[in-house]
Structure formats: C-alpha cells, structure tokens
Amino acid sequence: MNKVIGIDNSHLKRSPVTAFKKTQQNYNRWTGLVVPDAILMICIGLLMLIGLVIVASASIPKAGSNGWVYSYAARQLFYMTLGLGLAFIVYRLPMRWWHDNAYRILLVGFALLVLVITPGISREVNGAMRWISVGPFNLQVSEFVRICMMVYAAAYLQRYQNRIHKSLWSMVRLLLVLGMVAVLLLMEPDFGSTVVIGTTVLGMMFLAGVCLVRFAFCTLGVGIAAAVVLLAAPYRRARLATFIDPWQDMYGSGYQLVNSLIAIGRGETTGVGIGESLEKHHYLPEAHTDFIFSILAEEAGLLGVCVLLLIFAIIVWRAFVIANNADKVRMRFASCLAYGIGLWVGMQALINMSVASGLLPTKGLTLPMISYGGSSVLASMILFAILLRIDSESRYTLNNEKKGRRGDGMA
C-alpha cells in the first residue's frame, strides 16, 4: 500500500550495521576521509565524563567556600565544550599542514616560553611563572609547548629518517633543540613538564629506529643532566626526601602525600561512593587538580582505578595501532607523531598516578582529561584530534590502495 501512495519506508528495515555503513559512506563523501577510530573516541568520551564527575565532586569544598559549589565543574564543562570545538577545527587540518609548518610551530613554542618567563607578562603562582593571562583565561604554556615539540620532532625524524640510524650528529641536533626547550621550561620552573617532553621525544627517537648504542649513550647523557637538575635545587631535594619518607614530617612537607595515601587507602575495593570523599574537605591540597586521582581512588575504589587504567591503556594501544597503520602507508611523519601522542598520554597518566600513590616524587603534572584545568583539557583535545586525523587519513589511504590492487587484479 505504501509503495502505491509513494511512501518509501525501506530505511525502517535497515539493520544497525547497515545504518552505520550508510552513515560512514555519507561521512566519507562529506570529508573525503573515513570515520575515525570508534574505540578511541569512546575512550576519550569516557575520560571526559569521568573527569567532569570527579572534578564536580573534588572541588565542592573549595568552590563552596567561594560561592557556588559547582562553579569549578561548570568551568570544566565549558573548557571541554571549547575543547570539542577546537578539536573539530584541528581535525579538519590535513597532516600535510602540520608537517609543512613544523618549524613555525616550534618557533611559536619558543615564543610562548620566552613570554612566560618575562616579568609583567606571566602570572606567578606558588613561586612559578607558568601561566600567561589572555583576557579571562590563564594559559599554562608548557601544555602547548609539548604539542609544538612533538610536531617538530616528528617532522625532524621523518626528514632525516635515512640518517637518524647512522649519524650521531643527526640525533644530537634534535637533542640540542630539546635541550633549549628544557632550559626555558626549567626557568619557569617546570621540571615535571620537562621530564614528560624529554622522555616523549626520546621515545619517538627510539621508535623511529635510531642506532641503539648511540641512543643508549644519548639517553644516559640526558638522564645524568636530569639528575643534576633534580639535585641542584634545594626544594627538589626536599621533595625527594619527602618522597622517601613522607611520614617523617607528616604535618609539614609530607602532608600532601600522606593525605593522598590516606585517601587511596580509604577507597579500598569499591570506594566510599561518589561525592563521599573525606580528604577533599580541605585535608588534601590540590584535590581537584594534581591529586584528583587520590579522590577518584577514595570514591571509586580499586575498581574505579582499574577502569581508569584500562581506559588509558586502550588509548595508548589505539595510538600505537594508528601509528603502525600510518607507517604501512608510508605516512612517516604521522606515524612518528601518533607514537609521540601515545607515549605522552601513557607517560603523563602513569606519572600522575604514581606521584599520588607515593611511587614517584611530586611533579605537579595533571591527569589528562581528568584533572581540572582549561589548558590541560584544550591541549589534550588538540592532540587527540590530531590522532583521530592520522587514523582517518591512514585508513583512507589504505582503503584506496586495497581498491587499486583489487582493480588491478580484476583487470
């Protein structure tokens, strides 16, 4: 009857799989790409959801003393919404654009580092000059410098891929650029970001196929330099002593770590319940930022911690799969950058959780997409958008190559 009167209801008979394929085909025609990695997008969405819930819970006491109890959560939601818009714009940029502008992007990073240590421009918090005020926003420069350095390192490794495993000088030149970035970061000072950026670039070099003997010597040199910097500053030596035995001065220098461990211990297996944390009530400093993992462990317990670890592990896994796929279609720059993004997210998450658990000295690093902070959220969204773009371009190229081979076979 419907056919007689001209009503087409064939779409009602489509299976979910057919509907998804149709949506994918429409997306392909609109963007010229394929739908990005669904597993990766789900994990990013879960991180955003978990982060928003935990920030809302952990920040209630501090926000309540200043006004509305959900003011920090509202701001975090705004940052995430802004980050999604920024991610959409970044996703539309082809990888060729990042490759061609890698040197300019590095110069932008250096400019930001110089600005942030310039008196009168930067904003000092707790003795550190890490922020630049842009209107109502405070940008933490190191979050965006990380992107600049990773893009440049990927472009460098792609350009000198035939020399990097033979020539020591090719490795040293990249390390010299890394050293200049590290010096400027340490002038803020920001030792934690220096460690993350340095280890990420070293990891990218290793995965790019450098000579292992030369790489070992370079890594040893970087490690010695890091140890000297760590022990040179009295406050860093004090942090190291506190890390070794926080209970020796549990009401002084060890106060934060002790309360972090208490929070994790209170969580036990299933946690005390979302919103029921005791340590967030002005016992644990920075409960909604650097030590938000402790509040999550207290409220969600070991079960919640395992879920979070699984999400981060899946993101790292998907990043490495995407990097491998990009390498298969000779997208060397994109492959190196995807490896770098995977190394960054895994390393920073691991360091943050290790610090909160007393396994590493205090670094002042955020937990990606979980900790409160606009700069961290925006920078993370940019990197995730780049990763999704790499996935789309590499799979689109791979699909075209398969179609070409299939066509040649039929001919």
C-alpha positions in Angstrom: 0.0 0.0 0.0 2.8 2.4 0.9 4.5 1.8 -2.5 1.2 2.6 -4.2 1.0 6.0 -2.5 4.7 6.8 -2.9 5.9 6.3 0.7 9.4 4.7 1.0 9.9 3.1 4.3 12.8 0.9 3.3 15.0 2.7 5.8 12.9 1.3 8.6 14.1 -2.2 7.6 17.8 -1.4 7.9 19.8 -3.2 10.5 22.0 -1.1 12.8 25.1 -2.4 10.9 23.6 -1.2 7.6 22.7 2.1 9.1 26.2 2.6 10.4 27.7 1.7 7.0 25.4 4.2 5.3 26.4 6.9 7.9 30.0 6.0 7.2 29.5 6.4 3.4 27.9 9.8 3.9 30.8 10.8 6.1 33.3 9.7 3.5 31.7 11.7 0.8 31.5 14.8 3.0 35.0 14.8 4.4 36.9 12.7 1.9 38.1 10.5 4.9 36.8 7.6 6.8 35.1 7.7 10.2 37.8 7.9 12.9 38.6 5.1 15.4 35.3 4.4 17.3 37.1 2.7 20.2 39.4 5.7 20.7 36.5 8.2 20.5 34.6 6.2 23.1 37.6 6.1 25.5 38.1 9.9 25.1 34.4 10.4 25.8 34.6 8.2 28.9 37.6 10.2 30.2 35.7 13.5 29.7 32.7 12.1 31.6 34.8 10.6 34.5 36.8 13.9 34.7 33.7 16.0 34.9 32.1 13.9 37.6 35.3 13.7 39.7 36.1 17.4 39.3 32.5 18.2 40.4 33.0 16.1 43.5 36.5 17.0 44.4 36.0 20.8 44.0 32.8 21.1 46.1 34.5 22.2 49.3 36.8 24.8 47.7 34.1 26.0 45.3 31.6 26.2 48.2 33.8 28.5 50.2 34.0 30.9 47.2 30.3 30.8 46.2 28.5 28.2 44.0 29.6 24.6 44.8 29.6 23.5 41.2 31.5 26.5 39.8 34.6 24.5 39.0 32.6 21.8 37.4 30.8 24.4 35.3 34.1 25.9 34.2 35.5 22.4 33.4 32.4 21.7 31.3 33.0 25.0 29.4 36.6 24.0 28.8 35.5 20.6 27.5 32.9 22.2 25.2 35.5 24.7 23.9 37.9 21.8 23.5 35.5 19.9 21.4 35.0 22.9 19.1 38.8 23.4 18.9 39.2 19.6 18.2 36.8 19.8 15.3 38.8 22.6 13.7 42.1 20.8 14.3 40.7 17.6 12.9 39.9 19.4 9.6 43.6 20.3 9.2 45.4 17.8 7.0 48.6 16.2 8.3 50.5 17.9 5.4 49.7 21.2 7.1 51.3 20.1 10.4 54.3 18.7 8.5 54.9 21.8 6.4 54.6 24.2 9.4 56.5 22.2 11.9 59.4 24.7 12.1 57.0 27.6 12.5 55.1 25.7 15.2 58.3 25.2 17.1 59.0 28.9 16.9 55.6 29.6 18.4 56.5 27.3 21.2 59.8 29.2 21.9 57.9 32.5 21.8 55.5 31.2 24.4 58.3 30.1 26.6 60.1 33.4 26.4 56.9 35.3 27.1 56.1 33.2 30.2 59.4 34.0 31.8 59.1 37.7 31.0 58.2 39.8 34.1 55.0 41.7 33.8 53.5 39.3 31.2 53.4 36.0 33.0 51.3 35.2 36.1 53.2 33.8 39.1 51.6 31.1 41.2 53.4 29.4 44.2 56.7 30.8 43.0 56.4 29.5 39.4 55.8 31.5 36.3 53.9 29.0 34.1 50.8 31.0 33.0 50.1 33.8 30.6 46.9 35.7 31.1 44.8 36.0 28.0 41.7 38.0 28.9 39.7 36.0 31.5 41.8 32.9 30.8 45.2 31.7 32.1 47.1 29.6 29.7 49.7 27.1 31.0 52.4 27.4 28.4 54.0 24.0 28.9 50.8 22.2 27.8 51.0 23.8 24.4 54.8 23.7 24.1 54.5 19.9 24.4 52.5 19.9 21.2 55.0 22.2 19.4 57.9 20.0 20.3 56.2 16.7 19.4 55.2 18.1 15.9 58.7 19.3 15.3 60.3 16.1 16.5 58.0 14.0 14.2 58.9 16.2 11.2 62.6 16.0 12.0 62.5 12.2 12.3 60.7 12.0 9.1 63.1 14.3 7.2 66.2 12.6 8.5 64.9 9.0 8.6 67.7 7.8 6.4 70.4 9.4 8.6 69.0 9.1 12.1 70.0 5.5 12.5 73.5 6.1 11.1 74.6 9.6 12.2 75.2 10.6 15.8 75.1 14.2 14.8 71.5 13.8 13.5 70.4 12.6 16.9 72.4 15.3 18.8 70.8 18.1 16.7 67.3 17.1 17.8 68.5 16.7 21.4 70.0 20.2 21.2 66.6 21.6 20.3 65.1 19.6 23.1 67.7 21.0 25.5 66.8 24.6 24.6 63.2 23.9 25.3 64.2 22.2 28.6 66.3 25.2 29.7 63.4 27.6 29.1 61.0 25.2 30.9 63.3 25.0 33.9 63.5 28.8 34.1 59.7 28.8 35.0 60.5 26.4 36.7 58.6 23.3 35.4 60.6 20.1 36.0 57.7 17.8 35.5 56.8 19.0 32.0 60.5 18.9 31.1 60.6 15.2 32.1 57.4 14.4 30.1 58.5 16.2 27.0 62.0 14.9 27.2 61.0 11.2 27.6 58.4 11.5 24.9 60.9 12.8 22.4 63.4 10.1 23.4 60.7 7.5 23.0 59.8 8.9 19.5 63.5 8.7 18.5 63.7 5.1 19.7 60.6 4.0 17.8 61.9 5.8 14.7 64.7 3.3 14.5 67.9 5.0 15.8 71.1 3.2 16.5 70.6 1.5 19.9 74.2 2.0 21.0 74.2 5.8 20.2 70.7 6.1 21.6 71.8 4.5 24.9 74.7 7.0 25.2 72.4 9.9 24.5 69.8 8.6 26.9 72.5 8.2 29.6 73.6 11.8 29.0 70.0 13.1 29.3 69.5 11.1 32.4 72.7 12.5 34.0 71.6 16.0 33.1 68.2 15.4 34.6 69.7 14.1 37.8 72.0 17.1 38.2 69.0 19.5 37.7 67.0 17.5 40.2 69.6 17.6 42.9 70.8 21.2 42.2 67.6 22.9 43.6 67.1 22.7 47.4 63.3 22.5 47.1 63.6 19.5 44.7 66.0 17.8 47.1 63.4 18.4 49.9 60.7 16.8 47.7 62.9 13.8 47.1 63.5 13.4 50.9 59.7 13.7 51.5 59.1 11.1 48.8 61.5 8.7 50.5 59.8 9.1 53.9 56.6 11.3 54.0 55.7 10.2 57.5 58.8 11.8 59.0 57.2 15.2 58.6 53.5 14.2 58.1 52.2 17.6 59.2 54.8 19.6 57.2 56.5 18.7 53.9 54.9 15.2 53.8 51.3 16.5 54.5 50.1 16.3 50.9 51.5 12.9 50.1 50.3 11.4 53.5 46.8 12.6 52.9 46.9 11.3 49.3 47.8 7.9 50.6 45.1 8.0 53.2 42.5 8.9 50.5 43.6 5.9 48.4 43.6 3.6 51.4 40.1 4.7 52.4 38.8 3.7 48.9 39.6 0.0 49.4 37.9 -2.2 46.8 34.7 -0.4 45.7 35.2 3.1 47.2 33.2 5.2 49.7 30.9 6.4 47.0 30.9 9.3 44.5 30.7 12.6 46.4 31.5 11.0 49.8 35.2 11.7 50.0 36.6 12.9 53.3 40.0 14.0 52.1 38.6 16.6 49.7 37.3 18.6 52.6 40.5 20.8 52.9 42.7 17.9 54.0 44.3 17.1 50.7 45.8 20.1 48.9 45.2 20.3 45.1 42.4 17.7 45.4 40.8 18.8 42.1 44.0 19.2 40.1 47.3 17.4 40.5 45.9 14.9 43.2 42.5 14.2 41.7 43.5 10.6 41.2 43.5 10.2 45.0 39.9 11.4 45.3 38.9 9.1 42.4 40.6 6.2 44.2 38.8 7.1 47.5 35.4 7.5 46.0 35.5 4.7 43.3 38.0 2.4 45.0 40.3 -0.2 43.3 37.5 -1.0 40.9 37.4 2.6 39.6 41.2 2.8 39.4 41.3 -0.4 37.3 38.6 1.1 35.0 40.6 4.3 34.6 43.9 2.3 34.0 42.1 0.2 31.3 40.8 3.3 29.5 44.3 4.9 29.4 45.8 1.6 28.3 43.3 1.3 25.4 44.1 4.8 24.3 47.8 4.1 24.2 47.1 0.8 22.4 44.9 2.5 19.8 47.5 5.3 19.3 50.2 2.7 18.6 47.9 0.8 16.2 47.2 4.1 14.4 50.9 4.8 14.3 51.6 1.4 12.8 48.9 1.8 10.2 50.3 5.2 9.2 53.7 3.6 8.8 52.2 0.9 6.5 51.0 3.6 4.0 54.3 5.5 4.2 53.0 8.4 6.3 56.2 8.6 8.3 55.6 12.0 9.9 52.1 11.0 11.0 53.4 7.7 12.4 56.0 9.3 14.5 53.5 11.9 15.8 51.0 9.2 16.7 53.6 7.3 18.6 54.5 10.5 20.4 50.9 11.1 21.4 50.6 7.6 22.7 53.8 7.9 24.7 52.7 11.3 26.1 49.2 10.2 27.3 50.5 7.0 28.8 53.5 8.6 30.5 51.8 11.6 31.9 48.9 9.5 33.3 51.4 7.0 34.8 53.5 9.7 36.4 50.5 11.5 37.8 49.0 8.3 39.3 52.5 7.2 40.6 53.0 10.6 42.3 49.6 10.3 44.1 50.4 6.7 45.1 53.8 7.7 46.5 55.8 5.8 43.8 57.4 9.0 42.4 58.3 12.4 43.9 55.8 15.2 43.4 55.9 16.6 39.8 53.0 19.0 39.5 51.5 17.2 36.4 47.8 16.9 35.6 46.0 13.7 34.9 44.9 14.1 31.2 41.2 14.9 30.8 40.6 14.2 34.5 42.3 17.0 36.4 40.7 20.4 36.5 42.3 23.0 34.2 41.5 24.6 30.9 45.0 24.5 29.4 45.3 20.7 30.1 41.9 20.0 28.5 42.5 22.1 25.4 46.0 20.8 24.8 44.7 17.2 25.3 41.8 17.7 22.9 44.2 19.1 20.2 46.4 16.0 20.5 43.5 13.6 20.4 42.1 15.4 17.3 45.4 15.1 15.6 45.5 11.4 16.4 42.0 10.9 15.0 43.0 12.8 11.9 46.0 10.5 11.4 43.8 7.5 11.8 41.3 8.8 9.2 44.0 9.7 6.6 45.9 6.5 7.0 42.9 4.2 6.8 41.5 6.2 3.8 44.9 5.8 2.0 45.0 2.1 2.9 41.4 1.5 1.6 42.3 3.3 -1.7 45.4 1.1 -2.1 43.3 -2.0 -1.5 40.7 -0.9 -4.1 43.6 -0.2 -6.5 45.0 -3.7 -6.0 41.6 -5.2 -6.4 41.0 -3.3 -9.6 44.4 -4.4 -11.0 43.5 -8.0 -10.2 40.2 -7.8 -12.0 41.9 -6.2 -15.0 
